Structure formats: structure tokens, C-alpha cells
């Protein structure tokens, strides 16, 4: 491994895609700052990798987001990539209109990510270089059965990222949108339905690493065979889309 002076900050890094990506960048020689609520899990990762550093954070606290970012900046002086991947999902509550859960999902997935973006916003505008990367999902392409709050949070993130791209591009800051399909994580382990083309977190980390470091496209989406199908569904007339999805999801039982 060849060490570099490059630095990446990753939120949602205690498990799943965030954890796998942190390890991938560490193995590539980057200095990696990792954040999540579960400090014990962050510390376990940092103990194994000398170039991974733990910065516990609850992204729903906007002031703490700023404080953590400033601490990372103070230690490393510069942050080349800020990668925001915090997210929650509750398949059981999605089968009924649970307002508290809807608010919680939006608070973490959307506003938590916006809090993180807000923490780095001025820094990248003034630096006029670097990259902000935001994890959404193909679930943000269209509404899916038993996923209203999650789909809405991801749709909001996708649109927010597209809007942010217009502004940051003028400042020479790259904005990337990450839209995964099904990835085997503690979150998807809750699903009680078949997940087509499901991939490992390591697969996701490799795709994201290549997209962030080796390529220059706005959206990083994978696995391609699944995301292309979802993109086709995105442009279908409503009556066709609803009919196709209903046929595929008849086994879902609502409360």
C-alpha cells in the first residue's frame, strides 16, 4: 500500500456501504475520517486500520456536524472528498402510515445529509476544489410499494444533489450522486421480499471508489443491469409502471 496525502470523510461508516468504502480507501492509502452514531463500531474499524480515524456523530445535530468537520479539518488540514451515506429504513412501519417513523426517516436520510452538506458547504466553495458525494438510492427514482418514506427521502436527496451540482460546478467542486440497487447490509437484512441482483458492500465500495477516483460522471449507479431496469421504469407511463410493479409485488401484505 502506498500512502498518499489524500483525505476522505465518510458518514454512515459504522456498517454497510460506508464501512466497506472506508476500508477500500484505507487500503488505497488514503487517510479516512469515519463518522456514525455507534462509536464502538467506529473504534473497532479504526483499531484495525492505522489510517482510519474515528469521529462519532449524529447527523441530525447540525451544530455537531460543523464541529466534527472542523475537528477533521484541523487534524488533516484539507479534505478532498466528503462522502455522506447516512440512512435508515423501517420496512415494517412503511406498511402503515406511521407519522413518527416518516418524520424520523426524513430527519435522518434527508435532513441529516443536508446538515452534513451544510457543514462543508462554505469550505468547498472557498477552496474551489474537491468533491461532495451523496448516497441516494434507485428507490428515489419512483415510488415503490411499502416504501413511501424511504423513497421520498431518497427522491428528495437526488433532487437536492442535482441542484447542488449546478452551484458547485461553478466553483470547480465536483458533486456526485450515488444510486445503489440492493446491497446486503444490516438495513436490507430487514426486508422480507426478494431483492434482485443483490450485491455485497465490497462490490459497492469498489464501484464507488472507481466512480469517485477514476471516473468523472455525475451519477454512480450499480449494479448496472438492475439500475438500467429502474431507469427504464422511471420513464414509463404511470399506468404501465403501476401495473408492472403490482404484478411483481403481490406478496407484500399491508397492515
N, C-alpha and C positions, 0 to 999 in steps of 0.2 A: 504494500500500500504506500502510495506517495502522498504525503501530507501537502495540503495547499493552505492558502490564507483565506479561502472562501468560507463564508458563514451562511447557514440557513437556520431560520427559526420555524419550528413546526408546532402547531397546536393540535390537540386531539391525539397526542403522541403516546398515550399510555397503552394503546392496543390497536388492533386492526391496521388499516392503511397507514395511519400516522406513525405507528411504531415501526412497521416494515420499511417505510420510507426513511425514517431516521437512521435505521441500521444500514440501509443501502447507501445513503450519503456518507455515513461514517466510514464505511468500507472503501468508499471512493476518495477518502482523505479529507473530506470537509469537516469543519467544526460545526457541530449541531447543537442548537439550543432547543430543548423539548419542553412543552407545556401541556398540562392537563390538570384535572382536579385531583386525581389519585396520586398523591406524592410518592407513596410507597412503590407503586409500579414504575414511576419515572426514575426513582433512585436505583431500582433493580437494573433497569436498562443502562443507566449511566455507569454503574459499577462494572459492567461487562465491557464497555467501550470507553476508552480514555478520552476520546474526542467528542463524547456526548455529555451535555451538561443540563441538569435538571432545574427547571423554573416553574414550580407549581402555579396554577392559575385557574380561576373560574371565569370564563369569558363573559358571563352575564354581568360581571362587575367592570364597568367601563373604566373606572379610575385605576383599578388593579391592572387592567390591560396596559395602560400607559406606563404604570410603574414597572411592570415586568419588562416591557420593551426597553425602557430607559436603562434598566439594570443590565440587560443583554448588550445593549449598545455601549454602555460604559465598560463592560468587560472586553468586548471584541472590536470596538471602535466602529465597525461597519457591519451591515447585514445585507448580503447580496440578494437573498430570496426570503420572503416571508410567505409561509405556506399555511393556510388556515383550513383545517379539516375537522373542526369540532362538529359533532352531530349526534342526535338521539332519535329513536323511533320506538313506538309502542304499538305493535300490531293489534294487540287485544283491545286497547282503548279506541283504536281507529275504527273498530266495527260498531261503535256507537258515538254519538256526539257528546264527547266529554270535554266541556269547555276549558276546564283547568288543564287538561292534558294538551289541548290545542294551543293554549297560551304558552305552556311550558316548551313545547316543540318549537314554536315560533321564536320564543325568547332565546333558546339555546342555538338553534340552527341558523336563524336569520339574524336576529339582533346580536347574538354572541359573536357571530362572524363580522358583523358591521362594527361592533366595538373593537375587534382586533384590527380591522382595516383602519379605523379612526386613529388607533394608537400609532400607526406607521405612516399615515397619510401625509403629514407635513414633512416628515423625514425624507420620503422618496421624492416628493415634489421639489424639495430644495437640493437634494443630491443629484437629481436628474439622471439617474441610472438605477439599475436593479430591477427586481421583479416581485410582483404581488400575485400569488396564486391562490385560487379559491376553489374548494371542493364543493361541487353541487352533486347532481346525480341525473341519470336518464329519467328518473322519476319526476324530474322537473319539466320534461318535455310535454307531457299531457297528464290529466287527472287519471289516477288508477283506482280500482276498487279497494276499499278498506285502507286507503292511504291519503285521505284528504289533507290532513295537517302536514304530513311529511312531504307530499307532492307540492303543496302550496309553499312550504318553506324553501324547497329546492328551486321551484319556479321563481320565487322572489329573488333568491341568490343568483340565479342565472341572469335574470334581467338586470339586477344591480351590477353584476360583474361586467356585462356588456356596456352599460352606461359608464362605469368607471374607466373602461378601456379607452373611450373617446377622450377623456380628460388626460389620463396618464400618458397616453401615446404622445401628446404634445410636449410632455416633459421628459421624453425619452425613457419612460418607465414601462416595462413590459407587464401586461396583465394577462394571466392565463386562467382559463376555466377548465376544471377537471370534472368530467362527467362519467363516473364509473357505472358499469352494469352491476350485476350481483357479485359481490366479493365475500368470501367466507370470513366473517368477523363475529364477535360476540353480539353485534346488533342484528345481523342477518340470521344468526342461530335461533332467534326468536320466531322467525317466520314459520308458519305451518302449511306452506304451499310449495310446490315445485319451483325451483329457481333455475331457469335455463341458462346454460353456458357459465355457471358459477366458477369463479377463479379464486386463486389463493391471494392473500395480501402481498406475498412476494412478487407474484405476477403483476399486480397493480403497481407496486413500488418500482419495478423495472420499467413499466410503461410510462409512469410519471417522470422518473429520472431522465429517460430518453427525451421526453417531451419538454422538460424544463431546461435541460443542459445541451442536448444535441440538436433539437429542432426549434422552429420558430413560429409554430401555428398558435392561434388563439385558444382553440379548444383541444384538450387531450381527452379522448374518449376511447373506452375499451370495455370488454373485448369487441373488436370491430364487427364481427358477424352479428352480435346482439345489438350494438348501438346503431348500426345501419338499419336494422329492422325497426328499431324505435324511432329513428329519424323519418322513416317512411310512414309509420303510423302518425307521426306528428303532422304530416301534410294531407292526410286522408280527410275526406268529408266526414262530418260528425256521425252521420248515420252508418257509414261503413265502419268507422272506428269503434263506435259503441257495440255494434253487432259482433265484430271480431273479438273484442275483449270479453264481452259477455259469454261467448262460446268457450273461451279459454279459462274462464274463472268461475264457472258454475258451482264449483265445490266450496267456494267461500260462503260461510254461514254468518250472517249478521245477527247481532244480539236482539 
